[in-house]
Structure formats: C-alpha cells, structure tokens
C-alpha cells in the first residue's frame, strides 16, 4: 500500500501569465505562490483480482482502465503503467472541486507520485509537475496554466517562471521557519460558499489574452514584487500588491467576480485587511485575506457567517508518507 500527501495552494500574484496563450506569445510568465497545510491524500493498494476500483466522491469498479470515467485517474494510470489489479482512494481535506485552491492539479500530482511509488519508482518534483501538466493540458485538453501542478509538486513558497519553450524555472523563496509562521499569522481563507467551474472562466480569459496583454504584463511584474515583499517580510506591502493584482484580475474576464464577492472583499478591507483576492480562476471558492494578526477576529466577525479556514505554509510538496508491503 502506498499513500501520498500533496498540498493545495494559494497564489499571491501572476495568475494568468502561466497560461500558454500568454507565455508562448508575450514573454515569459511568472507566478508567486505558496503550498498550504491542506492536502489531498491518495491511497493505492493491491487488489486481489485483475479489476480496478477507484473511490472518490463516487466509486467505480471496472475491468479495464479505459472504462474509468475519472479522467485524471485514468490518464495517470496510463502514464505510469499501472493499469490493473489496483484499488485507488482519494481523500481531500476540503471540498475537491470549485474552491480555487488548485485541487485538480494537486490530485493529479498526488496520483502520479503514488502510482509511480507503487511501481517502486521515485520521481523528482519537476517530473511529477511535467507529467501532471501533460495529463491536464495536453491529453485532456484543459484550459489552465501550470502554476498549480508545480507548487503541488515542490511545496514551500515559490517564484516560478514559465517560458515559451515550455520549460519552467522553480525558484524557492528562502523563508525561515519563523517567517513561514509569521506569514501564516497574516493569512486567512474565507469560504464564499460559491462553487464554480474554473474551465469556463479560464476559457473566456484565455480568449482575451491579446486584449488583456498590458494588464497581464503588470500582473507578471506583481509576481516579482510579491517575491521581494516576501523576502523582506513586508506583509503590508504584500497585501497592497494582492489588492492591486485583484483589481487587475477582476477586469480580465466576465465571471471572475460578482456583487457578493465584491461586498465581501470591501468588508474585509474596511475591517483592516492589507489586501486580498479570490483564489484560483475566480467566481467563487475562497477569499484570501492578508491582514495584521491583531485584526483577524475583527475581519472574521465582519465576514460572518462566512467560515474562516486558518492556513499555514506547507514546506514540503507531494510526499510518499506510507509504504506498506
């Protein structure tokens, strides 16, 4: 039996510049993001017969890998060569879809890590991220960027550069354990209660890349500035950069925000937040708020009944945590 643990993520700046429509045509993309201490676990175990059992929000029992309806599981099995006589379970710390925390890519990275380990193979983070991008973007034809796969594989706090030749440079932001704790003290996630399909929002945004070029270039620069603010432990500056990025992001495409989200954001700012944004593609999921630690209770009260999810930085990316033969 193999169990992997793979972190979800929050992105501080640069989202949208990791889409191929941007970095292939308008210069490299850049994103600053952090893995968080909310995870997806993947369990892979022997099955006594040659069939396949996959359990997630539903359960599939099939004779052939080609018959699996869950595309990410099916293609991860094909890519790793584990195509029979296995049972796969996935368990997420928070709802697995529509939350804006990169869950589909986290799951894909975790699946690949678990299935390779089941075969007795250990892959480097870059290989896991590349494989997950291949599955989600090339094989399944998804409209999405590359940041989620890479932060899930690498963990920690990272500055990624996405290049026209499809290479990715991962540049860890060297925060001490105390600095990571301080960052966590300044972060809160508030669940809007709204789930959405990121693909539709990203398709609309992708179609407007040329029109949004100047805004996206500025957002790429904000990723670099956010990296510098993190290095300086300047949390107020980081919050201001989040605020600037959110004001740009909400204009990229229809559906990224709505009156309910705008009211919640304005409420958080009025209650003392440095800045924030809706996570992921937008349209729902979690509201990320960066704030002075002393303002947490005031912001939480102001945003009630939205549920607050405290988060910490996860220093590690996808890990094999259980091996039992």
Protein Blocks (a to p, Z undefined) as FASTA:
>chain_A
ZZddddddddfbhphjlpfklmmmnopadddddddfbdcdddddddfblbdcdddfbccd
dfbfklpmblmlmmmmmmnopaghiacddddfbdfehnlnommmmmmmmmmmmmmmmnop
acdfklmmmmmmmmmmmmnopacdfklmmmmmngpjddddddfkopacdddddddfklmm
mmmmmpccddehiacdfklmmmmmmmmmmmmmmmmmmmmmmmmmmmmmmmnopaklmmmm
mmmmmmmmmmmpghkacfklmmmmmmmmmnopabdcdehjbjiajddddddfklmmmmmm
mmpccdcddddddfbdcddfbdcZZ
